[in-house]
Amino acid sequence: MISKKIKAYKIISLVFLLIFAMSVVLAGLQIRSGAGIGIGTWFPPLYFLILLCVTYNVYNLKKILKKAYKPLIYIFYCGMSAFCIAFMSLCVYITNYSPPALPDNPDLVIVLGARTIGYQPATVLRYRLDFAAVILDKYPDALCIVAGGQGPDAIQSEAHIMRQYLINKNIDEARIIKEDRSSDTFQNLIFSREIIEQKNLNSASIIIVTSEFHIPRAIMIAERVFDNAQIYAVQAETPFMLFSAGITREFFAFVKSFIFDREN
């Protein structure tokens, strides 16, 4: 009986080994595509490596942990399963998200920042800006706030680079307002609201432009920050390699924002 269980665990371990190998290859392709080395790329291989190591050594752990073995193994696999279910639920929500019908005359378009390289937007941000240009062409009376500060290694703020990119796309520079102090999505929207209040801009209807994987968190935060405005979130497409890395990172960012990104 024990030998059959050991054999079953070895087979499961082989499955985890194959998935681990695939996740390592995917991480390499993501980094090569410009995703960078972050939690979105290194977490999946680590997740399956831990599953592999625990499953392969499950009977050795039984000898080491003794009476603590059953509750700890139960907690471990339940925790890993709960994470997988929560992550897949977020993936399903994102892939099935359909933006609502946009208003006839929105007041503002807010483009959320992302990584830049030198004086140019990186791929994810470029896709957001290209889509934002389409939206702004469609609504010529709407103003635009480009939101994103300057990281420690950046040459210029994301907002400055975003504004120049949209100007090069033939968007009137008088329509584009920079929010260049923020370092995350919550600050993007908080500081954008400050600009709206300082300039006394109309903000009854706001279109948020961001990436697909960023949509749930952007909507959640925007509805907290702009409690008197109608929020419309539209997603710019993202290449698969960057999308797959972004959605992993976004899971942890969503949990963090759900708990902490609130006004006192």
C-alpha atoms as one frame of an Amber mdcrd trajectory, in Angstrom:
protein
   0.000   0.000   0.000   2.798   2.365   0.980   4.729   1.528  -2.180   1.666
   2.434  -4.267   1.422   5.801  -2.500   5.117   6.417  -3.047   4.700   5.600
  -6.739   1.741   8.000  -6.978   3.752  10.795  -5.369   6.638  10.119  -7.770
   4.273  10.422 -10.748   2.853  13.671  -9.381   6.407  14.884  -8.822   7.208
  14.163 -12.460   4.232  16.286 -13.504   5.460  19.141 -11.302   8.952  18.725
 -12.769   7.617  19.120 -16.307   5.541  22.159 -15.329   8.546  23.633 -13.515
  10.697  23.200 -16.621   8.030  24.827 -18.781   7.708  27.741 -16.358  11.476
  28.289 -16.430  11.417  28.424 -20.228   8.437  30.797 -20.139  10.214  33.036
 -17.619  13.228  33.214 -19.929  11.034  34.192 -22.874   9.234  36.791 -20.762
  12.513  38.388 -19.677  13.757  38.347 -23.255  10.515  40.061 -24.330  11.146
  42.929 -21.900   9.217  41.884 -18.793  12.278  42.307 -16.586  13.219  40.133
 -13.621  10.404  40.544 -11.135   7.819  38.561  -9.237   5.849  38.050 -12.442
   8.711  36.046 -13.945  10.377  34.274 -11.019   7.357  33.358  -8.886   5.794
  30.631 -11.136   9.030  28.582 -11.357   9.526  28.976  -7.605   5.926  27.909
  -6.920   6.251  24.680  -8.907   9.767  24.028  -7.591   8.431  24.091  -4.028
   5.579  21.755  -4.989   8.088  19.451  -6.684  10.479  19.362  -3.722   7.775
  18.755  -1.112   5.938  16.123  -3.148   9.085  14.223  -4.117  10.315  14.136
  -0.521   6.942  13.675   1.162   7.884  10.408   2.879  11.231  11.757   4.056
   9.350  14.697   5.530   7.054  12.260   7.327  10.051  10.778   9.117  11.468
  14.200   9.986   8.267  15.951  11.071   6.660  12.927  12.773   3.439  14.034
  14.516   3.568  17.471  12.903   3.651  15.899   9.430  -0.096  15.538   8.777
  -1.229  19.038   9.811   1.719  20.734   8.097   1.303  18.808   4.848  -2.443
  19.486   4.949  -1.851  23.219   5.458   0.803  23.267   2.720  -1.313  21.650
   0.007  -4.463  23.543   1.028  -2.531  26.825   0.869  -1.030  26.008  -2.506
  -4.450  24.967  -3.832  -6.136  28.096  -2.454  -3.552  30.296  -4.169  -4.028
  28.452  -7.457  -7.831  28.817  -7.285  -7.610  32.526  -6.412  -5.101  33.151
  -9.190  -7.176  31.278 -11.781 -10.276  33.213 -10.698  -8.445  36.487 -11.373
  -7.300  35.170 -14.763 -10.875  34.229 -15.692 -12.165  37.651 -14.627  -9.515
  39.473 -16.646  -9.851  37.383 -19.797 -13.663  37.703 -19.714 -13.763  41.414
 -18.871 -15.795  43.442 -21.343 -15.639  47.232 -21.044 -18.985  49.015 -20.687
 -20.349  51.199 -23.446 -18.385  54.430 -23.326 -20.123  57.785 -22.824 -20.781
  60.107 -25.737 -18.717  62.945 -24.267 -16.327  61.874 -21.488 -14.660  64.635
 -19.513 -11.271  63.027 -18.937  -9.024  60.243 -20.135  -6.436  59.079 -17.588
  -3.586  56.955 -18.942  -1.811  54.958 -16.253   1.960  54.794 -16.467   4.300
  51.821 -16.778   7.953  51.096 -17.428  10.041  53.296 -19.708  13.403  52.656
 -21.368  15.537  55.727 -21.847  13.365  58.371 -23.468  10.843  55.872 -24.828
   7.929  53.926 -23.340   8.585  50.203 -22.941   6.289  47.781 -24.762   3.464
  47.636 -22.202   3.289  51.416 -21.921   3.555  51.880 -25.679   0.480  49.676
 -26.176  -1.414  51.754 -23.598  -0.445  55.004 -25.299  -1.318  53.764 -28.780
  -4.773  52.826 -27.521  -5.083  56.107 -25.618  -4.365  57.995 -28.860  -7.278
  56.171 -30.511  -9.560  57.084 -27.606  -8.469  60.734 -27.685  -9.038  60.911
 -31.443 -12.522  59.551 -30.875 -13.262  62.159 -28.186 -11.586  65.396 -29.327
 -13.111  67.449 -26.496 -11.787  65.240 -23.697  -8.693  66.250 -21.752  -6.024
  63.712 -20.916  -3.971  63.147 -17.774  -0.854  61.018 -18.219   0.096  59.615
 -14.818   3.493  58.301 -13.783   6.472  59.540 -11.801  10.210  59.071 -12.231
  11.852  55.934 -10.896  15.361  55.964  -9.379  16.979  54.709 -12.603  14.747
  56.575 -15.055  15.983  59.455 -17.195  12.645  61.262 -17.167   9.259  60.781
 -15.556   6.831  58.364 -17.169   4.356  61.245 -17.558   6.858  63.364 -19.516
   7.648  60.501 -21.887   3.973  59.623 -22.228   3.019  63.205 -23.039   5.686
  63.500 -25.710   4.663  60.165 -27.221   1.042  61.303 -27.528   2.126  64.627
 -29.033   4.064  62.636 -31.634   0.784  60.806 -32.297  -0.756  64.176 -33.243
  -2.643  64.714 -29.995  -2.828  68.440 -29.199  -0.355  69.143 -26.380  -2.845
  71.582 -24.820  -5.092  68.603 -24.043  -2.412  66.613 -22.180  -1.714  67.225
 -18.488   1.174  65.591 -16.648   0.900  63.917 -13.266   4.554  63.138 -12.581
   4.817  62.574  -8.808   3.329  59.107  -8.411   5.056  55.764  -7.930   2.098
  53.338  -8.091  -1.482  53.075  -9.332  -3.009  54.424  -6.133  -0.838  57.546
  -6.306  -1.503  57.832 -10.063  -5.164  58.362  -9.312  -4.846  60.294  -6.044
  -2.507  62.862  -7.611  -4.637  62.991 -10.758  -7.590  63.897  -8.570  -5.534
  66.681  -6.985  -4.823  68.080 -10.455  -8.509  67.878 -11.323  -9.417  69.798
  -8.174  -6.645  72.398  -8.577  -7.552  73.100 -12.202 -11.289  72.758 -11.546
 -11.664  70.254 -14.381 -14.897  68.495 -15.201 -14.705  64.886 -14.036 -18.214
  63.466 -14.072 -17.114  60.747 -16.502 -13.558  59.386 -16.637 -12.039  56.812
 -18.958  -9.096  54.900 -17.487  -6.684  53.463 -20.069  -4.458  50.614 -18.915
  -3.441  47.021 -19.747  -5.775  44.013 -19.574  -4.074  42.483 -16.547  -4.280
  45.808 -14.696  -8.027  46.355 -15.201  -9.456  44.893 -11.936  -7.105  46.849
  -9.689  -7.433  50.062 -11.704 -11.243  49.909 -11.464 -11.173  49.119  -7.748
  -8.857  52.012  -6.898 -10.515  54.483  -9.282 -13.927  53.834  -7.724 -12.456
  54.530  -4.291 -10.689  57.719  -5.377 -13.388  59.160  -7.685 -16.480  58.314
  -5.673 -18.610  60.939  -7.458 -17.530  60.105 -11.010 -18.620  57.495 -13.524
 -15.586  55.288 -14.208 -15.002  53.527 -17.523 -11.925  51.302 -17.787 -10.695
  50.220 -21.216  -7.860  47.789 -21.798  -5.007  48.034 -24.247  -3.843  44.710
 -25.639  -0.518  43.327 -24.425   1.757  40.733 -26.116   1.290  37.293 -24.544
   4.731  37.068 -22.934   4.308  40.397 -21.176   0.661  39.664 -20.352   1.543
  36.358 -18.660   4.240  38.024 -16.550   2.013  40.999 -15.795  -0.949  38.959
 -14.623   1.216  37.056 -12.117   2.653  40.248 -10.670  -0.772  41.833 -10.689
  -2.224  39.122  -8.457   0.005  40.170  -5.570  -0.454  43.868  -6.353  -4.235
  43.410  -6.298  -4.125  41.793  -2.839  -1.898  44.615  -1.578  -4.157  47.303
  -3.037  -7.313  45.641  -1.744  -5.951  45.809   1.798  -3.850  48.971   1.900
  -4.718  51.332  -0.957  -7.372  53.298   0.866  -7.614  56.879   2.004  -7.516
  57.442   5.758
